[in-house]
Amino acid sequence: MKCPSCSEPMEEGWIETESLVSGVKWRKEINSLSRIGVGGERIYESNLWGIVHIKAERCPKCRLIVEKY
Ligand SMILES: [Zn+2]
């Protein structure tokens, strides 16, 4: 995939994060409930050790990451 900003080739890789209970969620806005993890649309589950891996591509020059879920 080419970077949508500069058109250079993007690197393939993984975003890795820890989230034992909720996995990774998508939110349209941050509010008082989101600060304690209530609500949101879960888009990735965590594994048994609470780690989430998200397949993505990035452009280090533009600091842009593109991810499809
Ligand atoms: Zn770029």
N, CA, C, O and the ligand as a Tripos MOL2 file, in Angstrom:
@<TRIPOS>MOLECULE
protein
  277   275    70     0     0
PROTEIN
NO_CHARGES

@<TRIPOS>ATOM
      1 N           0.8400   -1.1870    0.0000 N.3       1 MET1
      2 CA          0.0000    0.0000    0.0000 C.3       1 MET1
      3 C           0.8810    1.2450    0.0000 C.2       1 MET1
      4 O           1.9300    1.2740    0.6420 O.2       1 MET1
      5 N           0.4440    2.2670   -0.7240 N.am      2 LYS2
      6 CA          1.1700    3.5370   -0.7330 C.3       2 LYS2
      7 C           0.5370    4.5010    0.2750 C.2       2 LYS2
      8 O          -0.6730    4.4840    0.4990 O.2       2 LYS2
      9 N           1.3740    5.3270    0.8680 N.am      3 CYS3
     10 CA          0.8900    6.3030    1.8440 C.3       3 CYS3
     11 C          -0.1020    7.2580    1.1800 C.2       3 CYS3
     12 O           0.2100    7.8340    0.1380 O.2       3 CYS3
     13 N          -1.2850    7.4360    1.7610 N.am      4 PRO4
     14 CA         -2.2550    8.3530    1.1640 C.3       4 PRO4
     15 C          -1.8280    9.8190    1.2350 C.2       4 PRO4
     16 O          -2.4340   10.6710    0.5850 O.2       4 PRO4
     17 N          -0.7920   10.1170    2.0150 N.am      5 SER5
     18 CA         -0.3350   11.4990    2.1500 C.3       5 SER5
     19 C           0.8330   11.8050    1.1980 C.2       5 SER5
     20 O           0.7970   12.8060    0.4830 O.2       5 SER5
     21 N           1.8810   10.9370    1.1840 N.am      6 CYS6
     22 CA          3.0910   11.2290    0.3980 C.3       6 CYS6
     23 C           3.3130   10.2510   -0.7550 C.2       6 CYS6
     24 O           4.2120   10.4670   -1.5670 O.2       6 CYS6
     25 N           2.5180    9.1830   -0.8490 N.am      7 SER7
     26 CA          2.5870    8.1660   -1.9140 C.3       7 SER7
     27 C           3.8060    7.2570   -1.8530 C.2       7 SER7
     28 O           4.0230    6.4790   -2.7830 O.2       7 SER7
     29 N           4.6170    7.3240   -0.7880 N.am      8 GLU8
     30 CA          5.7260    6.3950   -0.6050 C.3       8 GLU8
     31 C           5.1750    5.0400   -0.1460 C.2       8 GLU8
     32 O           4.0880    4.9800    0.4270 O.2       8 GLU8
     33 N           5.9320    3.9300   -0.3980 N.am      9 PRO9
     34 CA          5.4780    2.6200    0.0870 C.3       9 PRO9
     35 C           5.3900    2.6100    1.6180 C.2       9 PRO9
     36 O           6.2340    3.1970    2.2960 O.2       9 PRO9
     37 N           4.3620    1.9390    2.1580 N.am     10 MET10
     38 CA          4.1790    1.8630    3.6090 C.3      10 MET10
     39 C           4.7400    0.5450    4.1340 C.2      10 MET10
     40 O           4.7730   -0.4490    3.4100 O.2      10 MET10
     41 N           5.1790    0.5350    5.3870 N.am     11 GLU11
     42 CA          5.6680   -0.6720    6.0600 C.3      11 GLU11
     43 C           4.4990   -1.4830    6.5910 C.2      11 GLU11
     44 O           3.5400   -0.9240    7.1240 O.2      11 GLU11
     45 N           4.5790   -2.8210    6.4450 N.am     12 GLU12
     46 CA          3.5970   -3.6880    7.0780 C.3      12 GLU12
     47 C           4.0750   -4.0380    8.4800 C.2      12 GLU12
     48 O           5.2760   -4.1970    8.6980 O.2      12 GLU12
     49 N           3.1650   -4.1600    9.4220 N.am     13 GLY13
     50 CA          3.5400   -4.5270   10.7800 C.3      13 GLY13
     51 C           2.3220   -4.6710   11.6630 C.2      13 GLY13
     52 O           1.2090   -4.8890   11.1850 O.2      13 GLY13
     53 N           2.5480   -4.5450   12.9610 N.am     14 TRP14
     54 CA          1.4920   -4.7500   13.9430 C.3      14 TRP14
     55 C           1.5320   -3.6540   14.9870 C.2      14 TRP14
     56 O           2.6100   -3.2610   15.4330 O.2      14 TRP14
     57 N           0.3760   -3.1560   15.3810 N.am     15 ILE15
     58 CA          0.2490   -2.3280   16.5750 C.3      15 ILE15
     59 C           0.0200   -3.2930   17.7240 C.2      15 ILE15
     60 O          -0.8280   -4.1800   17.6240 O.2      15 ILE15
     61 N           0.7560   -3.1380   18.8070 N.am     16 GLU16
     62 CA          0.5920   -4.0130   19.9720 C.3      16 GLU16
     63 C           0.2620   -3.1610   21.1830 C.2      16 GLU16
     64 O           0.9010   -2.1370   21.4250 O.2      16 GLU16
     65 N          -0.7320   -3.5860   21.9400 N.am     17 THR17
     66 CA         -1.1090   -2.8570   23.1480 C.3      17 THR17
     67 C          -1.6070   -3.8350   24.1970 C.2      17 THR17
     68 O          -1.9060   -4.9860   23.8800 O.2      17 THR17
     69 N          -1.6980   -3.3940   25.4280 N.am     18 GLU18
     70 CA         -2.2330   -4.2070   26.5120 C.3      18 GLU18
     71 C          -3.6450   -3.7330   26.8430 C.2      18 GLU18
     72 O          -3.8940   -2.5350   26.9750 O.2      18 GLU18
     73 N          -4.5660   -4.6920   26.9760 N.am     19 SER19
     74 CA         -5.9260   -4.3570   27.3570 C.3      19 SER19
     75 C          -6.6060   -5.6340   27.8330 C.2      19 SER19
     76 O          -7.3080   -6.2880   27.0620 O.2      19 SER19
     77 N          -6.4090   -5.9820   29.0600 N.am     20 LEU20
     78 CA         -6.8390   -7.2890   29.5630 C.3      20 LEU20
     79 C          -8.3460   -7.4870   29.4870 C.2      20 LEU20
     80 O          -8.8040   -8.5800   29.1540 O.2      20 LEU20
     81 N          -9.1170   -6.4670   29.7840 N.am     21 VAL21
     82 CA        -10.5680   -6.6600   29.8970 C.3      21 VAL21
     83 C         -11.3180   -6.3020   28.6150 C.2      21 VAL21
     84 O         -12.1470   -7.0880   28.1560 O.2      21 VAL21
     85 N         -11.0550   -5.1670   28.0410 N.am     22 SER22
     86 CA        -11.9370   -4.6240   27.0040 C.3      22 SER22
     87 C         -11.4610   -4.7600   25.5720 C.2      22 SER22
     88 O         -12.2300   -4.4730   24.6550 O.2      22 SER22
     89 N         -10.2330   -5.1840   25.3370 N.am     23 GLY23
     90 CA         -9.7330   -5.1930   23.9750 C.3      23 GLY23
     91 C          -9.5660   -3.7780   23.4610 C.2      23 GLY23
     92 O          -9.2700   -2.8620   24.2280 O.2      23 GLY23
     93 N          -9.7540   -3.6000   22.1640 N.am     24 VAL24
     94 CA         -9.6510   -2.2750   21.5520 C.3      24 VAL24
     95 C         -11.0360   -1.8450   21.0960 C.2      24 VAL24
     96 O         -11.7590   -2.6180   20.4680 O.2      24 VAL24
     97 N         -11.4010   -0.6160   21.4120 N.am     25 LYS25
     98 CA        -12.7210   -0.1010   21.0650 C.3      25 LYS25
     99 C         -12.6010    1.1250   20.1770 C.2      25 LYS25
    100 O         -11.5900    1.8270   20.1740 O.2      25 LYS25
    101 N         -13.6630    1.3570   19.4270 N.am     26 TRP26
    102 CA        -13.7940    2.5780   18.6300 C.3      26 TRP26
    103 C         -14.8160    3.4750   19.3020 C.2      26 TRP26
    104 O         -15.8700    3.0020   19.7270 O.2      26 TRP26
    105 N         -14.5200    4.7650   19.4040 N.am     27 ARG27
    106 CA        -15.4520    5.7410   19.9530 C.3      27 ARG27
    107 C         -15.5050    6.9510   19.0520 C.2      27 ARG27
    108 O         -14.5030    7.3440   18.4540 O.2      27 ARG27
    109 N         -16.6650    7.5310   18.9620 N.am     28 LYS28
    110 CA        -16.7920    8.7740   18.2050 C.3      28 LYS28
    111 C         -16.4470    9.9700   19.0690 C.2      28 LYS28
    112 O         -16.0960   11.0290   18.5500 O.2      28 LYS28
    113 N         -16.5430    9.8140   20.3910 N.am     29 GLU29
    114 CA        -16.2200   10.9330   21.2750 C.3      29 GLU29
    115 C         -15.7640   10.4010   22.6370 C.2      29 GLU29
    116 O         -16.0680    9.2680   23.0100 O.2      29 GLU29
    117 N         -15.0430   11.2240   23.3530 N.am     30 ILE30
    118 CA        -14.5970   10.9170   24.7120 C.3      30 ILE30
    119 C         -15.5160   11.6530   25.6690 C.2      30 ILE30
    120 O         -15.7360   12.8560   25.5290 O.2      30 ILE30
    121 N         -16.0530   10.9250   26.6440 N.am     31 ASN31
    122 CA        -16.9150   11.5720   27.6450 C.3      31 ASN31
    123 C         -16.6030   11.0030   29.0310 C.2      31 ASN31
    124 O         -15.6140   10.2870   29.1850 O.2      31 ASN31
    125 N         -17.4140   11.3010   30.0320 N.am     32 SER32
    126 CA        -17.1050   10.8820   31.3970 C.3      32 SER32
    127 C         -17.1380    9.3560   31.5310 C.2      32 SER32
    128 O         -16.3430    8.8090   32.2950 O.2      32 SER32
    129 N         -18.0160    8.6510   30.8260 N.am     33 LEU33
    130 CA        -18.0750    7.1890   30.9160 C.3      33 LEU33
    131 C         -16.8870    6.5300   30.2230 C.2      33 LEU33
    132 O         -16.4080    5.4900   30.6760 O.2      33 LEU33
    133 N         -16.4110    7.1120   29.1460 N.am     34 SER34
    134 CA        -15.2890    6.5010   28.4260 C.3      34 SER34
    135 C         -14.0160    6.5100   29.2770 C.2      34 SER34
    136 O         -13.1410    5.6660   29.0840 O.2      34 SER34
    137 N         -13.9040    7.4490   30.2080 N.am     35 ARG35
    138 CA        -12.7020    7.5100   31.0580 C.3      35 ARG35
    139 C         -12.5800    6.2850   31.9520 C.2      35 ARG35
    140 O         -11.4800    5.9490   32.3920 O.2      35 ARG35
    141 N         -13.7000    5.6110   32.2280 N.am     36 ILE36
    142 CA        -13.6500    4.3860   33.0320 C.3      36 ILE36
    143 C         -13.9380    3.1480   32.1790 C.2      36 ILE36
    144 O         -14.1780    2.0690   32.7200 O.2      36 ILE36
    145 N         -13.9160    3.2950   30.8490 N.am     37 GLY37
    146 CA        -14.0070    2.1450   29.9500 C.3      37 GLY37
    147 C         -15.4050    1.6570   29.6390 C.2      37 GLY37
    148 O         -15.5610    0.5500   29.1230 O.2      37 GLY37
    149 N         -16.4290    2.4450   29.9340 N.am     38 VAL38
    150 CA        -17.8080    2.0400   29.6610 C.3      38 VAL38
    151 C         -18.1760    2.4620   28.2390 C.2      38 VAL38
    152 O         -17.8780    3.5780   27.8140 O.2      38 VAL38
    153 N         -18.8300    1.5470   27.5080 N.am     39 GLY39
    154 CA        -19.3190    1.8510   26.1590 C.3      39 GLY39
    155 C         -18.2500    1.6670   25.1020 C.2      39 GLY39
    156 O         -17.1970    1.0860   25.3660 O.2      39 GLY39
    157 N         -18.5160    2.1520   23.9260 N.am     40 GLY40
    158 CA        -17.6130    1.9880   22.7960 C.3      40 GLY40
    159 C         -17.9090    0.7140   22.0300 C.2      40 GLY40
    160 O         -18.5580   -0.1930   22.5520 O.2      40 GLY40
    161 N         -17.4460    0.6430   20.8180 N.am     41 GLU41
    162 CA        -17.6460   -0.5300   19.9460 C.3      41 GLU41
    163 C         -16.3580   -1.3390   19.9140 C.2      41 GLU41
    164 O         -15.3300   -0.8440   19.4500 O.2      41 GLU41
    165 N         -16.3980   -2.5760   20.4020 N.am     42 ARG42
    166 CA        -15.1950   -3.4030   20.4230 C.3      42 ARG42
    167 C         -14.8370   -3.8150   19.0020 C.2      42 ARG42
    168 O         -15.6700   -4.3640   18.2810 O.2      42 ARG42
    169 N         -13.5990   -3.5510   18.5980 N.am     43 ILE43
    170 CA        -13.1580   -3.9370   17.2570 C.3      43 ILE43
    171 C         -12.0600   -4.9880   17.2980 C.2      43 ILE43
    172 O         -11.7980   -5.6260   16.2780 O.2      43 ILE43
    173 N         -11.3990   -5.1960   18.4520 N.am     44 TYR44
    174 CA        -10.4140   -6.2670   18.6070 C.3      44 TYR44
    175 C         -10.5090   -6.8430   20.0060 C.2      44 TYR44
    176 O         -10.6990   -6.1130   20.9790 O.2      44 TYR44
    177 N         -10.3760   -8.1640   20.1010 N.am     45 GLU45
    178 CA        -10.3110   -8.8540   21.3810 C.3      45 GLU45
    179 C          -8.8500   -8.9270   21.8250 C.2      45 GLU45
    180 O          -7.9450   -8.9140   20.9910 O.2      45 GLU45
    181 N          -8.6220   -9.0040   23.1400 N.am     46 SER46
    182 CA         -7.2810   -9.2740   23.6450 C.3      46 SER46
    183 C          -7.0920  -10.7790   23.7500 C.2      46 SER46
    184 O          -8.0700  -11.5250   23.8130 O.2      46 SER46
    185 N          -5.8250  -11.2360   23.7710 N.am     47 ASN47
    186 CA         -5.5660  -12.6670   23.9440 C.3      47 ASN47
    187 C          -5.5750  -13.0130   25.4370 C.2      47 ASN47
    188 O          -5.9040  -12.1630   26.2650 O.2      47 ASN47
    189 N          -5.2180  -14.2490   25.7840 N.am     48 LEU48
    190 CA         -5.2960  -14.7000   27.1800 C.3      48 LEU48
    191 C          -4.3750  -13.9110   28.1040 C.2      48 LEU48
    192 O          -4.6000  -13.8830   29.3140 O.2      48 LEU48
    193 N          -3.3390  -13.2690   27.5550 N.am     49 TRP49
    194 CA         -2.3930  -12.5000   28.3580 C.3      49 TRP49
    195 C          -2.7180  -11.0080   28.3350 C.2      49 TRP49
    196 O          -1.9390  -10.2000   28.8400 O.2      49 TRP49
    197 N          -3.8610  -10.6350   27.7540 N.am     50 GLY50
    198 CA         -4.2730   -9.2400   27.7340 C.3      50 GLY50
    199 C          -3.5770   -8.4110   26.6780 C.2      50 GLY50
    200 O          -3.5590   -7.1830   26.7640 O.2      50 GLY50
    201 N          -2.9970   -9.0740   25.6680 N.am     51 ILE51
    202 CA         -2.2940   -8.3550   24.6040 C.3      51 ILE51
    203 C          -3.1740   -8.3260   23.3510 C.2      51 ILE51
    204 O          -3.8100   -9.3210   23.0070 O.2      51 ILE51
    205 N          -3.2020   -7.1960   22.6890 N.am     52 VAL52
    206 CA         -3.9430   -7.0330   21.4320 C.3      52 VAL52
    207 C          -2.9390   -6.7450   20.3210 C.2      52 VAL52
    208 O          -2.0830   -5.8730   20.4630 O.2      52 VAL52
    209 N          -3.0470   -7.4870   19.2060 N.am     53 HIS53
    210 CA         -2.2270   -7.2260   18.0210 C.3      53 HIS53
    211 C          -3.1330   -6.7840   16.8870 C.2      53 HIS53
    212 O          -4.1200   -7.4510   16.5740 O.2      53 HIS53
    213 N          -2.7960   -5.6590   16.2750 N.am     54 ILE54
    214 CA         -3.5950   -5.0830   15.2000 C.3      54 ILE54
    215 C          -2.7260   -4.9860   13.9570 C.2      54 ILE54
    216 O          -1.7170   -4.2800   13.9520 O.2      54 ILE54
    217 N          -3.1190   -5.6980   12.8950 N.am     55 LYS55
    218 CA         -2.3720   -5.6450   11.6350 C.3      55 LYS55
    219 C          -2.5440   -4.2640   11.0130 C.2      55 LYS55
    220 O          -3.6640   -3.7680   10.8930 O.2      55 LYS55
    221 N          -1.4320   -3.6410   10.6180 N.am     56 ALA56
    222 CA         -1.5080   -2.2740   10.1060 C.3      56 ALA56
    223 C          -0.3440   -1.9890    9.1610 C.2      56 ALA56
    224 O           0.5940   -2.7790    9.0570 O.2      56 ALA56
    225 N          -0.4170   -0.8730    8.4890 N.am     57 GLU57
    226 CA          0.6880   -0.3710    7.6820 C.3      57 GLU57
    227 C           0.9570    1.0640    8.1230 C.2      57 GLU57
    228 O           0.0390    1.7940    8.4960 O.2      57 GLU57
    229 N           2.2390    1.4610    8.0730 N.am     58 ARG58
    230 CA          2.5590    2.8100    8.5210 C.3      58 ARG58
    231 C           3.5390    3.4860    7.5950 C.2      58 ARG58
    232 O           4.3110    2.8340    6.8910 O.2      58 ARG58
    233 N           3.4950    4.8110    7.6050 N.am     59 CYS59
    234 CA          4.4750    5.6470    6.9230 C.3      59 CYS59
    235 C           5.2310    6.3940    8.0270 C.2      59 CYS59
    236 O           4.6850    7.3150    8.6350 O.2      59 CYS59
    237 N           6.5040    5.9990    8.2930 N.am     60 PRO60
    238 CA          7.2580    6.6710    9.3570 C.3      60 PRO60
    239 C           7.5100    8.1420    9.0580 C.2      60 PRO60
    240 O           7.6090    8.9540    9.9770 O.2      60 PRO60
    241 N           7.6130    8.4920    7.7740 N.am     61 LYS61
    242 CA          7.8770    9.8870    7.3960 C.3      61 LYS61
    243 C           6.6960   10.7890    7.7840 C.2      61 LYS61
    244 O           6.8940   11.8610    8.3560 O.2      61 LYS61
    245 N           5.4620   10.3510    7.4700 N.am     62 CYS62
    246 CA          4.2700   11.1530    7.7510 C.3      62 CYS62
    247 C           3.6930   10.8470    9.1400 C.2      62 CYS62
    248 O           2.7790   11.5270    9.6060 O.2      62 CYS62
    249 N           4.2450    9.8030    9.7970 N.am     63 ARG63
    250 CA          3.7160    9.3410   11.0860 C.3      63 ARG63
    251 C           2.2150    9.0370   10.9490 C.2      63 ARG63
    252 O           1.3900    9.4800   11.7480 O.2      63 ARG63
    253 N           1.9020    8.2570    9.8940 N.am     64 LEU64
    254 CA          0.5250    7.8930    9.5780 C.3      64 LEU64
    255 C           0.4150    6.3810    9.6100 C.2      64 LEU64
    256 O           1.2470    5.6880    9.0220 O.2      64 LEU64
    257 N          -0.6090    5.8530   10.2940 N.am     65 ILE65
    258 CA         -0.8770    4.4240   10.3500 C.3      65 ILE65
    259 C          -2.2440    4.1660    9.7630 C.2      65 ILE65
    260 O          -3.2110    4.8520   10.0940 O.2      65 ILE65
    261 N          -2.3270    3.1530    8.8710 N.am     66 VAL66
    262 CA         -3.5850    2.7440    8.2600 C.3      66 VAL66
    263 C          -3.8720    1.3230    8.7180 C.2      66 VAL66
    264 O          -3.0180    0.4430    8.6090 O.2      66 VAL66
    265 N          -5.0620    1.1090    9.2220 N.am     67 GLU67
    266 CA         -5.4090   -0.1850    9.7890 C.3      67 GLU67
    267 C          -6.8100   -0.5520    9.3220 C.2      67 GLU67
    268 O          -7.7090    0.2890    9.3230 O.2      67 GLU67
    269 N          -6.9990   -1.8200    8.9190 N.am     68 LYS68
    270 CA         -8.3140   -2.2960    8.5180 C.3      68 LYS68
    271 C          -8.7510   -3.3320    9.5220 C.2      68 LYS68
    272 O          -7.9890   -4.2430    9.8470 O.2      68 LYS68
    273 N          -9.9850   -3.2080   10.0280 N.am     69 TYR69
    274 CA        -10.4540   -4.1740   11.0140 C.3      69 TYR69
    275 C         -11.5960   -4.9910   10.4700 C.2      69 TYR69
    276 O         -12.1200   -5.8600   11.1660 O.2      69 TYR69
    277 ZN          3.7530    9.2820    3.9700 Zn       70 ZN70
@<TRIPOS>BOND
     1     1     2 1
     2     2     3 1
     3     3     4 2
     4     3     5 am
     5     5     6 1
     6     6     7 1
     7     7     8 2
     8     7     9 am
     9     9    10 1
    10    10    11 1
    11    11    12 2
    12    11    13 am
    13    13    14 1
    14    14    15 1
    15    15    16 2
    16    15    17 am
    17    17    18 1
    18    18    19 1
    19    19    20 2
    20    19    21 am
    21    21    22 1
    22    22    23 1
    23    23    24 2
    24    23    25 am
    25    25    26 1
    26    26    27 1
    27    27    28 2
    28    27    29 am
    29    29    30 1
    30    30    31 1
    31    31    32 2
    32    31    33 am
    33    33    34 1
    34    34    35 1
    35    35    36 2
    36    35    37 am
    37    37    38 1
    38    38    39 1
    39    39    40 2
    40    39    41 am
    41    41    42 1
    42    42    43 1
    43    43    44 2
    44    43    45 am
    45    45    46 1
    46    46    47 1
    47    47    48 2
    48    47    49 am
    49    49    50 1
    50    50    51 1
    51    51    52 2
    52    51    53 am
    53    53    54 1
    54    54    55 1
    55    55    56 2
    56    55    57 am
    57    57    58 1
    58    58    59 1
    59    59    60 2
    60    59    61 am
    61    61    62 1
    62    62    63 1
    63    63    64 2
    64    63    65 am
    65    65    66 1
    66    66    67 1
    67    67    68 2
    68    67    69 am
    69    69    70 1
    70    70    71 1
    71    71    72 2
    72    71    73 am
    73    73    74 1
    74    74    75 1
    75    75    76 2
    76    75    77 am
    77    77    78 1
    78    78    79 1
    79    79    80 2
    80    79    81 am
    81    81    82 1
    82    82    83 1
    83    83    84 2
    84    83    85 am
    85    85    86 1
    86    86    87 1
    87    87    88 2
    88    87    89 am
    89    89    90 1
    90    90    91 1
    91    91    92 2
    92    91    93 am
    93    93    94 1
    94    94    95 1
    95    95    96 2
    96    95    97 am
    97    97    98 1
    98    98    99 1
    99    99   100 2
   100    99   101 am
   101   101   102 1
   102   102   103 1
   103   103   104 2
   104   103   105 am
   105   105   106 1
   106   106   107 1
   107   107   108 2
   108   107   109 am
   109   109   110 1
   110   110   111 1
   111   111   112 2
   112   111   113 am
   113   113   114 1
   114   114   115 1
   115   115   116 2
   116   115   117 am
   117   117   118 1
   118   118   119 1
   119   119   120 2
   120   119   121 am
   121   121   122 1
   122   122   123 1
   123   123   124 2
   124   123   125 am
   125   125   126 1
   126   126   127 1
   127   127   128 2
   128   127   129 am
   129   129   130 1
   130   130   131 1
   131   131   132 2
   132   131   133 am
   133   133   134 1
   134   134   135 1
   135   135   136 2
   136   135   137 am
   137   137   138 1
   138   138   139 1
   139   139   140 2
   140   139   141 am
   141   141   142 1
   142   142   143 1
   143   143   144 2
   144   143   145 am
   145   145   146 1
   146   146   147 1
   147   147   148 2
   148   147   149 am
   149   149   150 1
   150   150   151 1
   151   151   152 2
   152   151   153 am
   153   153   154 1
   154   154   155 1
   155   155   156 2
   156   155   157 am
   157   157   158 1
   158   158   159 1
   159   159   160 2
   160   159   161 am
   161   161   162 1
   162   162   163 1
   163   163   164 2
   164   163   165 am
   165   165   166 1
   166   166   167 1
   167   167   168 2
   168   167   169 am
   169   169   170 1
   170   170   171 1
   171   171   172 2
   172   171   173 am
   173   173   174 1
   174   174   175 1
   175   175   176 2
   176   175   177 am
   177   177   178 1
   178   178   179 1
   179   179   180 2
   180   179   181 am
   181   181   182 1
   182   182   183 1
   183   183   184 2
   184   183   185 am
   185   185   186 1
   186   186   187 1
   187   187   188 2
   188   187   189 am
   189   189   190 1
   190   190   191 1
   191   191   192 2
   192   191   193 am
   193   193   194 1
   194   194   195 1
   195   195   196 2
   196   195   197 am
   197   197   198 1
   198   198   199 1
   199   199   200 2
   200   199   201 am
   201   201   202 1
   202   202   203 1
   203   203   204 2
   204   203   205 am
   205   205   206 1
   206   206   207 1
   207   207   208 2
   208   207   209 am
   209   209   210 1
   210   210   211 1
   211   211   212 2
   212   211   213 am
   213   213   214 1
   214   214   215 1
   215   215   216 2
   216   215   217 am
   217   217   218 1
   218   218   219 1
   219   219   220 2
   220   219   221 am
   221   221   222 1
   222   222   223 1
   223   223   224 2
   224   223   225 am
   225   225   226 1
   226   226   227 1
   227   227   228 2
   228   227   229 am
   229   229   230 1
   230   230   231 1
   231   231   232 2
   232   231   233 am
   233   233   234 1
   234   234   235 1
   235   235   236 2
   236   235   237 am
   237   237   238 1
   238   238   239 1
   239   239   240 2
   240   239   241 am
   241   241   242 1
   242   242   243 1
   243   243   244 2
   244   243   245 am
   245   245   246 1
   246   246   247 1
   247   247   248 2
   248   247   249 am
   249   249   250 1
   250   250   251 1
   251   251   252 2
   252   251   253 am
   253   253   254 1
   254   254   255 1
   255   255   256 2
   256   255   257 am
   257   257   258 1
   258   258   259 1
   259   259   260 2
   260   259   261 am
   261   261   262 1
   262   262   263 1
   263   263   264 2
   264   263   265 am
   265   265   266 1
   266   266   267 1
   267   267   268 2
   268   267   269 am
   269   269   270 1
   270   270   271 1
   271   271   272 2
   272   271   273 am
   273   273   274 1
   274   274   275 1
   275   275   276 2
@<TRIPOS>SUBSTRUCTURE
     1 MET1         2 RESIDUE 1 A MET
     2 LYS2         6 RESIDUE 1 A LYS
     3 CYS3        10 RESIDUE 1 A CYS
     4 PRO4        14 RESIDUE 1 A PRO
     5 SER5        18 RESIDUE 1 A SER
     6 CYS6        22 RESIDUE 1 A CYS
     7 SER7        26 RESIDUE 1 A SER
     8 GLU8        30 RESIDUE 1 A GLU
     9 PRO9        34 RESIDUE 1 A PRO
    10 MET10       38 RESIDUE 1 A MET
    11 GLU11       42 RESIDUE 1 A GLU
    12 GLU12       46 RESIDUE 1 A GLU
    13 GLY13       50 RESIDUE 1 A GLY
    14 TRP14       54 RESIDUE 1 A TRP
    15 ILE15       58 RESIDUE 1 A ILE
    16 GLU16       62 RESIDUE 1 A GLU
    17 THR17       66 RESIDUE 1 A THR
    18 GLU18       70 RESIDUE 1 A GLU
    19 SER19       74 RESIDUE 1 A SER
    20 LEU20       78 RESIDUE 1 A LEU
    21 VAL21       82 RESIDUE 1 A VAL
    22 SER22       86 RESIDUE 1 A SER
    23 GLY23       90 RESIDUE 1 A GLY
    24 VAL24       94 RESIDUE 1 A VAL
    25 LYS25       98 RESIDUE 1 A LYS
    26 TRP26      102 RESIDUE 1 A TRP
    27 ARG27      106 RESIDUE 1 A ARG
    28 LYS28      110 RESIDUE 1 A LYS
    29 GLU29      114 RESIDUE 1 A GLU
    30 ILE30      118 RESIDUE 1 A ILE
    31 ASN31      122 RESIDUE 1 A ASN
    32 SER32      126 RESIDUE 1 A SER
    33 LEU33      130 RESIDUE 1 A LEU
    34 SER34      134 RESIDUE 1 A SER
    35 ARG35      138 RESIDUE 1 A ARG
    36 ILE36      142 RESIDUE 1 A ILE
    37 GLY37      146 RESIDUE 1 A GLY
    38 VAL38      150 RESIDUE 1 A VAL
    39 GLY39      154 RESIDUE 1 A GLY
    40 GLY40      158 RESIDUE 1 A GLY
    41 GLU41      162 RESIDUE 1 A GLU
    42 ARG42      166 RESIDUE 1 A ARG
    43 ILE43      170 RESIDUE 1 A ILE
    44 TYR44      174 RESIDUE 1 A TYR
    45 GLU45      178 RESIDUE 1 A GLU
    46 SER46      182 RESIDUE 1 A SER
    47 ASN47      186 RESIDUE 1 A ASN
    48 LEU48      190 RESIDUE 1 A LEU
    49 TRP49      194 RESIDUE 1 A TRP
    50 GLY50      198 RESIDUE 1 A GLY
    51 ILE51      202 RESIDUE 1 A ILE
    52 VAL52      206 RESIDUE 1 A VAL
    53 HIS53      210 RESIDUE 1 A HIS
    54 ILE54      214 RESIDUE 1 A ILE
    55 LYS55      218 RESIDUE 1 A LYS
    56 ALA56      222 RESIDUE 1 A ALA
    57 GLU57      226 RESIDUE 1 A GLU
    58 ARG58      230 RESIDUE 1 A ARG
    59 CYS59      234 RESIDUE 1 A CYS
    60 PRO60      238 RESIDUE 1 A PRO
    61 LYS61      242 RESIDUE 1 A LYS
    62 CYS62      246 RESIDUE 1 A CYS
    63 ARG63      250 RESIDUE 1 A ARG
    64 LEU64      254 RESIDUE 1 A LEU
    65 ILE65      258 RESIDUE 1 A ILE
    66 VAL66      262 RESIDUE 1 A VAL
    67 GLU67      266 RESIDUE 1 A GLU
    68 LYS68      270 RESIDUE 1 A LYS
    69 TYR69      274 RESIDUE 1 A TYR
    70 ZN70       277 GROUP 0 **** ****
